Amino acid sequence: AGVLGMVFKNLATKYLDDKTKQAIAKIVVQGVEQAYKELHGEDKLNQALSMFSELLAEKGIKASDFEMRVLLEAAVGEFNKVFDSGTFGD
C-alpha cells in the first residue's frame, strides 16, 4: 500500500506540475507579447525562456530547455489562434 501511495503521489504531482507549466507558459507568452513588442524571433524566445525558467524555479518545478520551448511554442500557437479567429476581446 505504501508503494502504491508513492506512485499515486508522484503521478498526481507530475500532472499538477504539467498543468502549472502550461498555465505559466501562457502567462509568459502574454507578458512577452505585451512588454517586449520591439523584440522578434530568437530575442523574443530567449526573453520568454528566461522568464519561464525563473517562474518555474520560484514554484520549485523543473523543466528541460526543450520542454520549455515546446510549451512556449504551444502557448504561442494558442495565442495566435485567438487573434486569428477575431474573438479576442469580444
C-alpha positions, 0 to 999 in steps of 0.5 A: 500500500505504501508503494502504491501511495508513492506512485499515486503521489508522484503521478498526481504531482507530475500532472499538477506540475504539467498543468502549472507549466502550461498555465505559466507558459501562457502567462509568459507568452502574454507578458512577452507579447505585451512588454517586449513588442520591439523584440522578434524571433530568437530575442523574443524566445530567449526573453520568454525562456528566461522568464519561464525558467525563473517562474518555474524555479520560484514554484520549485518545478523543473523543466528541460530547455526543450520542454520549455520551448515546446510549451512556449511554442504551444502557448504561442500557437494558442495565442495566435489562434485567438487573434486569428479567429477575431474573438479576442476581446469580444 
